[in-house]
Amino acid sequence: MIKLYGLRMSNYYSLTKALLIEKGLEFEEVKAPPSQKDEYLQRSPMGKMPSIEVDGQFMSESIAIFNYLERLKPEPALLPSDPFAAGKTLELAMHIKLNVELVARRCLPELLFKTPVSEETKTEVRKDLERGLGAVERLMVCDPYAAGKDFSIADLYTFFCFGLAGTLVKQVLGADLLDGHPRVADLLGRLAERPSIARVTAEAKG
């Protein structure tokens, strides 16, 4: 059985949990806060969440875990069979992660630790988010899912990355991340009702 290490508060932990549910794989959740202890670094070299254990071997980083699970259990597929379409799906997922969520994450110290973020940083975040959201909008299909007609890994990144980014923007910048982006807002509403995502969301609250 696959062991999933981390905390339910982590958006990437939640993404990986939803991925395991989508694949119909049995897994065990192991509560493991981030750490720089040697034992933890054997599982996750940067001490981050999540990581998985399979037959005594470990793997970290959500995109690497996705690649492993997609090969382990090809159906239901979370990437298109067409090679170029698969590449475009991953392109979208990475722009969401790198140019929206990780940009907003610069505000995390103020939200989590009450350590004020400088006005200069906030200005940079606003500017970079505008560019990142523009890139995502150019790539996102929303017909009806993020990358096209089928649910894919891009939808999981959409839901769990925009969720954290939206909270950070609202709480720290006092703005609505999705203002002017109704397609993304509508997609997030639809994705919230998907059984795997609904289960992860409910269990994170419980």
C-alpha positions as CSV (number, residue, x, y, z in Angstrom):
1,M,0.0,0.0,0.0
2,I,1.1,3.5,-0.8
3,K,1.9,5.7,2.3
4,L,1.2,9.5,1.9
5,Y,3.2,11.7,4.2
6,G,2.4,15.3,5.1
7,L,-0.4,17.4,6.5
8,R,-3.9,17.9,5.2
9,M,-3.4,21.7,5.4
10,S,-0.9,21.5,2.5
11,N,-2.4,22.2,-0.9
12,Y,0.1,19.9,-2.6
13,Y,-0.6,17.1,-0.1
14,S,-4.3,17.6,-0.8
15,L,-3.6,17.6,-4.6
16,T,-1.7,14.3,-4.3
17,K,-4.5,12.8,-2.1
18,A,-7.1,13.7,-4.7
19,L,-4.9,12.2,-7.3
20,L,-4.7,8.9,-5.4
21,I,-8.5,8.9,-5.0
22,E,-8.9,9.6,-8.7
23,K,-6.7,6.6,-9.6
24,G,-8.6,4.4,-7.2
25,L,-5.5,3.4,-5.4
26,E,-5.4,2.3,-1.7
27,F,-3.3,4.5,0.5
28,E,-2.5,5.3,4.1
29,E,-2.2,8.8,5.3
30,V,0.8,9.4,7.7
31,K,0.8,12.7,9.6
32,A,4.3,14.3,9.0
33,P,4.9,18.0,9.4
34,P,7.7,19.6,7.4
35,S,11.1,19.0,9.0
36,Q,14.9,19.2,8.4
37,K,15.6,16.1,10.4
38,D,17.7,13.5,8.7
39,E,14.9,10.9,8.8
40,Y,12.5,13.3,7.1
41,L,15.0,14.3,4.5
42,Q,15.4,10.7,3.4
43,R,11.7,10.9,2.4
44,S,11.7,14.4,1.0
45,P,15.2,15.9,0.3
46,M,14.0,19.5,0.9
47,G,11.9,18.6,3.9
48,K,8.7,19.6,2.2
49,M,5.2,18.0,1.8
50,P,4.0,15.7,0.4
51,S,6.0,12.6,-0.1
52,I,5.0,9.0,-0.7
53,E,6.5,5.6,0.3
54,V,6.2,2.5,-1.9
55,D,7.8,-0.7,-0.8
56,G,10.3,1.1,1.4
57,Q,11.2,3.6,-1.3
58,F,10.4,7.3,-1.2
59,M,9.4,10.0,-3.7
60,S,8.6,13.7,-3.2
61,E,7.3,16.6,-5.5
62,S,3.7,16.4,-6.7
63,I,4.5,16.3,-10.4
64,A,7.0,13.5,-9.9
65,I,4.4,11.6,-7.9
66,F,1.8,12.2,-10.6
67,N,4.1,10.8,-13.3
68,Y,4.7,7.7,-11.2
69,L,1.0,7.1,-10.5
70,E,0.0,7.8,-14.1
71,R,2.5,5.0,-15.2
72,L,1.5,2.7,-12.3
73,K,-2.2,2.9,-13.1
74,P,-2.8,4.4,-16.6
75,E,-6.6,4.3,-16.2
76,P,-8.3,6.5,-15.6
77,A,-5.9,8.7,-17.5
78,L,-5.2,12.1,-16.3
79,L,-3.2,13.1,-19.3
80,P,-4.4,13.0,-23.0
81,S,-3.1,10.1,-25.1
82,D,-1.9,12.5,-27.8
83,P,1.7,13.5,-27.0
84,F,1.3,17.2,-27.9
85,A,-2.0,17.5,-26.0
86,A,-0.3,15.9,-23.0
87,G,2.5,18.4,-23.1
88,K,0.0,21.3,-23.3
89,T,-1.8,19.9,-20.3
90,L,1.4,19.8,-18.2
91,E,2.4,23.3,-19.6
92,L,-0.9,24.7,-18.2
93,A,-0.4,22.9,-14.8
94,M,3.1,24.3,-14.5
95,H,2.1,27.9,-15.3
96,I,-0.6,27.6,-12.6
97,K,2.0,26.4,-10.1
98,L,4.9,28.6,-11.0
99,N,3.3,31.8,-12.1
100,V,0.2,32.0,-9.9
101,E,0.5,29.9,-6.8
102,L,4.2,30.4,-6.1
103,V,4.0,34.1,-6.8
104,A,1.1,34.5,-4.3
105,R,3.1,32.3,-1.9
106,R,5.5,35.2,-1.3
107,C,2.8,36.6,0.9
108,L,2.7,33.4,3.1
109,P,4.8,34.7,6.0
110,E,2.3,37.5,6.7
111,L,-0.6,35.1,6.7
112,L,1.0,32.2,8.6
113,F,3.5,33.9,10.9
114,K,2.1,37.5,11.1
115,T,5.4,38.7,9.6
116,P,4.6,41.7,7.5
117,V,5.4,41.6,3.8
118,S,7.0,44.8,2.5
119,E,4.9,47.0,0.2
120,E,7.6,46.5,-2.4
121,T,7.1,42.8,-2.3
122,K,3.3,43.2,-2.5
123,T,3.7,45.5,-5.5
124,E,5.9,42.9,-7.2
125,V,3.4,40.1,-6.4
126,R,0.5,42.1,-7.9
127,K,2.5,42.8,-11.1
128,D,3.7,39.2,-11.4
129,L,0.3,37.8,-10.7
130,E,-1.2,39.9,-13.5
131,R,1.3,38.4,-15.9
132,G,0.8,34.9,-14.6
133,L,-2.9,35.0,-14.8
134,G,-2.7,36.3,-18.3
135,A,-0.5,33.3,-19.2
136,V,-2.9,30.9,-17.6
137,E,-5.9,32.5,-19.4
138,R,-4.2,32.1,-22.7
139,L,-3.6,28.4,-22.1
140,M,-6.8,27.4,-20.3
141,V,-9.5,25.9,-22.4
142,C,-12.4,25.4,-19.9
143,D,-14.4,23.2,-22.3
144,P,-15.5,22.0,-19.8
145,Y,-12.2,21.3,-18.0
146,A,-9.0,23.2,-17.7
147,A,-7.2,21.6,-20.6
148,G,-10.2,20.4,-22.7
149,K,-13.0,17.9,-22.7
150,D,-11.5,15.5,-20.1
151,F,-10.6,15.9,-16.5
152,S,-6.8,16.0,-16.1
153,I,-3.9,16.8,-13.8
154,A,-4.3,20.4,-14.9
155,D,-7.7,20.5,-13.1
156,L,-6.1,19.3,-9.8
157,Y,-3.4,22.0,-10.1
158,T,-6.2,24.6,-10.9
159,F,-8.2,23.7,-7.8
160,F,-5.5,23.3,-5.2
161,C,-3.2,26.1,-6.4
162,F,-5.8,28.7,-7.0
163,G,-7.3,27.9,-3.7
164,L,-4.2,28.8,-1.7
165,A,-3.3,31.7,-4.0
166,G,-6.8,33.1,-3.7
167,T,-6.7,33.0,0.1
168,L,-3.3,34.7,0.2
169,V,-4.4,37.5,-2.2
170,K,-7.6,38.1,-0.2
171,Q,-6.0,38.1,3.2
172,V,-2.7,39.8,2.5
173,L,-3.4,42.0,-0.5
174,G,-7.1,42.7,0.1
175,A,-8.0,41.8,-3.4
176,D,-10.0,39.1,-5.3
177,L,-7.6,36.9,-7.3
178,L,-10.4,35.9,-9.7
179,D,-11.7,39.4,-10.4
180,G,-11.8,39.7,-14.2
181,H,-11.3,35.9,-14.6
182,P,-14.9,34.5,-14.6
183,R,-13.9,31.4,-16.6
184,V,-11.5,30.3,-13.9
185,A,-14.0,31.1,-11.2
186,D,-16.7,29.0,-12.9
187,L,-14.3,26.1,-13.4
188,L,-13.3,26.2,-9.7
189,G,-17.0,26.0,-8.8
190,R,-17.5,22.9,-11.0
191,L,-14.3,21.2,-9.7
192,A,-15.4,21.7,-6.1
193,E,-18.2,19.2,-6.7
194,R,-16.0,16.5,-8.1
195,P,-16.1,13.5,-5.7
196,S,-12.4,13.2,-5.2
197,I,-12.0,17.0,-4.5
198,A,-15.1,17.2,-2.4
199,R,-13.8,14.3,-0.2
200,V,-10.4,15.9,0.2
201,T,-11.9,19.2,1.1
202,A,-14.3,17.8,3.6
203,E,-11.7,15.6,5.3
204,A,-9.3,18.6,5.5
205,K,-11.9,20.4,7.5
206,G,-12.7,17.5,9.7
